[in-house]
Amino acid sequence: MNYPIQTLDSLRLFIRAFRKQKGVTQADMAEKLGISQQAYARFEGNPHSATFERLFLVLRILDVSVSMEQIMKGSKQLKVSPESGSKEIW
């Protein structure tokens, strides 16, 4: 199932929702990323300030795929969907 992300605020909400759906805490995410829990909380609250590399790493940890086609077309909508059966990177 695809979830269209139309605003940066919805990106923040989707990241939080996918993290909670996986049963992962902010502290767990911070540990996996090698940063402090406070740094991860800042990222989750303001993901558009992160690099693409950091954003895609977080999405990969959460088993979320991103439609690069939408990004490459310059679309204002970014679609993400949970991957089924993907391997976790940790």
Backbone bond lengths (Angstrom), bond angles and torsions (degrees), N, CA, C in turn:
res aa  C-N    CA-C-N  psi(-1)  N-CA   C-N-CA  omega(-1)  CA-C   N-CA-C  phi
1 M - - - 1.451 - - 1.521 108.25 -
2 N 1.304 117.20 135.01 1.460 122.21 178.30 1.516 110.42 -95.74
3 Y 1.307 115.17 144.35 1.454 122.27 177.17 1.521 107.75 -122.32
4 P 1.330 118.57 109.98 1.467 118.72 -178.84 1.529 111.50 -72.90
5 I 1.316 115.53 131.64 1.458 120.83 175.14 1.513 106.43 -104.10
6 Q 1.308 115.09 111.58 1.456 119.85 -174.85 1.521 113.21 -100.67
7 T 1.317 116.84 -19.48 1.461 119.83 -179.99 1.522 109.16 -137.85
8 L 1.307 115.69 162.54 1.453 119.85 176.71 1.517 111.25 -64.61
9 D 1.334 116.92 -31.56 1.457 119.97 178.28 1.524 110.35 -65.40
10 S 1.324 117.50 -37.41 1.467 118.73 178.70 1.528 110.80 -70.14
11 L 1.333 119.07 -28.95 1.455 121.53 174.63 1.523 109.76 -60.48
12 R 1.306 116.68 -45.17 1.471 122.25 177.86 1.519 110.03 -58.17
13 L 1.321 116.37 -45.59 1.463 120.80 -178.65 1.525 111.69 -66.70
14 F 1.333 117.46 -39.98 1.461 120.30 179.50 1.521 111.53 -65.93
15 I 1.329 117.76 -42.76 1.464 120.35 179.31 1.520 109.84 -59.86
16 R 1.310 116.48 -46.20 1.468 120.62 179.27 1.525 110.65 -62.25
17 A 1.330 117.14 -45.36 1.462 120.93 -178.39 1.525 111.59 -63.87
18 F 1.339 117.71 -43.44 1.466 119.71 179.04 1.525 111.01 -65.66
19 R 1.333 117.12 -38.09 1.466 120.34 178.10 1.520 110.08 -61.87
20 K 1.329 116.17 -47.31 1.463 120.11 -179.43 1.527 111.48 -66.06
21 Q 1.321 116.85 -36.85 1.465 121.35 178.35 1.533 110.55 -60.80
22 K 1.318 116.56 -35.63 1.464 121.76 178.61 1.526 112.05 -79.77
23 G 1.321 117.61 -9.10 1.454 120.82 -178.39 1.516 112.98 73.41
24 V 1.329 115.79 29.87 1.464 122.40 -177.58 1.527 108.55 -106.12
25 T 1.310 116.04 133.65 1.462 120.18 178.35 1.528 110.66 -87.29
26 Q 1.323 115.75 167.21 1.467 119.39 174.40 1.519 110.36 -62.23
27 A 1.317 117.06 -36.29 1.466 120.34 178.44 1.528 110.52 -64.80
28 D 1.332 117.68 -39.57 1.465 121.46 176.43 1.528 110.54 -61.24
29 M 1.316 115.89 -46.14 1.467 120.24 179.95 1.522 110.59 -61.85
30 A 1.312 116.33 -43.98 1.464 120.64 -179.80 1.521 110.71 -60.03
31 E 1.318 116.57 -42.99 1.465 120.66 179.45 1.528 110.88 -62.00
32 K 1.320 116.74 -43.94 1.463 121.45 -179.30 1.536 111.57 -65.16
33 L 1.333 115.77 -30.69 1.463 121.04 -179.53 1.528 112.69 -89.63
34 G 1.335 116.91 -11.47 1.459 120.68 -179.00 1.514 113.06 74.03
35 I 1.344 115.68 32.64 1.462 120.71 178.53 1.527 108.42 -129.49
36 S 1.326 116.76 172.87 1.457 120.12 178.88 1.527 110.51 -76.70
37 Q 1.320 115.65 158.96 1.464 120.36 177.50 1.525 110.14 -61.73
38 Q 1.316 117.27 -36.74 1.461 121.08 179.01 1.530 110.73 -64.67
39 A 1.328 116.71 -39.82 1.467 120.18 178.45 1.524 110.10 -65.38
40 Y 1.334 116.79 -40.41 1.464 118.68 178.36 1.527 110.40 -66.64
41 A 1.317 117.90 -40.43 1.469 121.07 179.10 1.528 110.00 -60.27
42 R 1.343 117.25 -39.77 1.464 120.55 176.77 1.526 110.45 -64.20
43 F 1.342 116.79 -42.35 1.456 120.75 177.61 1.522 110.71 -60.39
44 E 1.328 116.76 -49.52 1.462 120.25 -176.90 1.524 111.42 -63.65
45 G 1.301 117.22 -33.60 1.457 120.71 178.65 1.519 113.67 -77.22
46 N 1.325 116.66 -18.83 1.457 121.58 -175.43 1.532 109.40 -147.60
47 P 1.362 118.49 59.96 1.471 120.28 -172.82 1.516 114.88 -65.29
48 H 1.327 117.84 -22.24 1.466 118.59 -179.00 1.521 112.73 -70.77
49 S 1.322 117.77 -9.63 1.463 119.86 177.22 1.529 111.67 -88.04
50 A 1.331 117.61 -6.00 1.464 121.71 -178.84 1.523 110.98 -86.32
51 T 1.312 115.60 163.14 1.458 120.19 174.29 1.526 108.88 -73.82
52 F 1.333 116.15 159.32 1.462 119.85 176.03 1.528 109.87 -59.91
53 E 1.319 116.16 -38.79 1.459 120.14 -179.71 1.531 110.89 -57.66
54 R 1.328 116.66 -47.36 1.464 120.76 -179.55 1.532 110.80 -67.35
55 L 1.322 117.01 -41.63 1.461 121.08 179.17 1.529 110.77 -61.56
56 F 1.344 117.04 -47.78 1.465 120.06 -179.37 1.525 111.57 -66.93
57 L 1.330 118.33 -32.73 1.458 120.70 176.24 1.527 110.22 -63.93
58 V 1.313 116.80 -45.16 1.469 120.77 178.05 1.524 110.28 -60.52
59 L 1.322 116.89 -45.90 1.466 120.31 179.69 1.526 110.86 -63.78
60 R 1.310 117.34 -36.92 1.467 120.17 178.52 1.523 111.02 -66.83
61 I 1.309 117.08 -42.30 1.466 121.06 177.05 1.526 109.75 -58.37
62 L 1.315 116.38 -37.42 1.465 121.40 -178.80 1.525 112.42 -85.69
63 D 1.338 117.99 6.21 1.468 123.03 -179.25 1.521 112.13 58.73
64 V 1.309 115.91 45.40 1.457 122.09 179.40 1.518 108.00 -114.26
65 S 1.325 116.45 131.17 1.464 119.50 177.02 1.516 109.49 -98.41
66 V 1.309 115.07 150.10 1.454 121.47 -179.95 1.515 107.70 -119.25
67 S 1.301 117.19 133.80 1.456 121.55 178.45 1.522 109.25 -77.90
68 M 1.333 115.69 101.34 1.460 120.04 178.94 1.524 110.99 -66.84
69 E 1.316 116.35 -26.23 1.460 120.30 177.60 1.519 110.46 -57.70
70 Q 1.331 115.60 -42.28 1.460 119.62 179.12 1.530 111.05 -64.84
71 I 1.344 116.04 -38.85 1.463 119.47 179.32 1.526 110.13 -67.29
72 M 1.330 116.54 -45.92 1.458 120.93 -176.92 1.528 112.78 -65.73
73 K 1.317 117.17 -30.64 1.460 120.85 177.96 1.527 111.67 -76.85
74 G 1.333 116.00 -7.24 1.454 118.94 -179.44 1.514 112.06 75.55
75 S 1.307 116.29 22.37 1.454 120.62 -179.35 1.518 110.31 -65.40
76 K 1.294 115.59 149.57 1.456 120.22 175.26 1.521 110.67 -83.77
77 Q 1.325 116.66 -5.18 1.459 120.85 177.14 1.515 109.33 -110.30
78 L 1.307 115.65 129.07 1.449 122.42 174.18 1.511 106.04 -108.48
79 K 1.336 117.51 126.59 1.458 120.14 -178.76 1.521 108.85 -105.51
80 V 1.307 115.44 131.62 1.454 120.56 176.39 1.513 108.26 -124.19
81 S 1.320 115.52 151.38 1.454 119.83 176.29 1.515 109.20 -149.89
82 P 1.327 116.77 144.71 1.464 119.47 176.93 1.523 108.88 -66.39
83 E 1.304 116.65 135.70 1.457 120.63 178.24 1.523 108.63 -83.40
84 S 1.287 115.84 142.41 1.454 119.08 176.42 1.517 108.86 -99.91
85 G 1.315 115.45 128.33 1.449 120.36 176.52 1.498 115.78 75.65
86 S 1.306 119.22 12.98 1.462 119.72 179.22 1.527 109.95 -78.55
87 K 1.326 115.35 155.92 1.450 119.92 179.50 1.517 109.61 -86.47
88 E 1.314 115.18 141.02 1.451 119.51 175.16 1.522 108.17 -78.30
89 I 1.316 116.91 152.71 1.464 119.30 -175.40 1.527 112.20 -92.90
90 W 1.305 118.47 2.12 1.455 119.09 177.53 1.501 111.34 -115.08
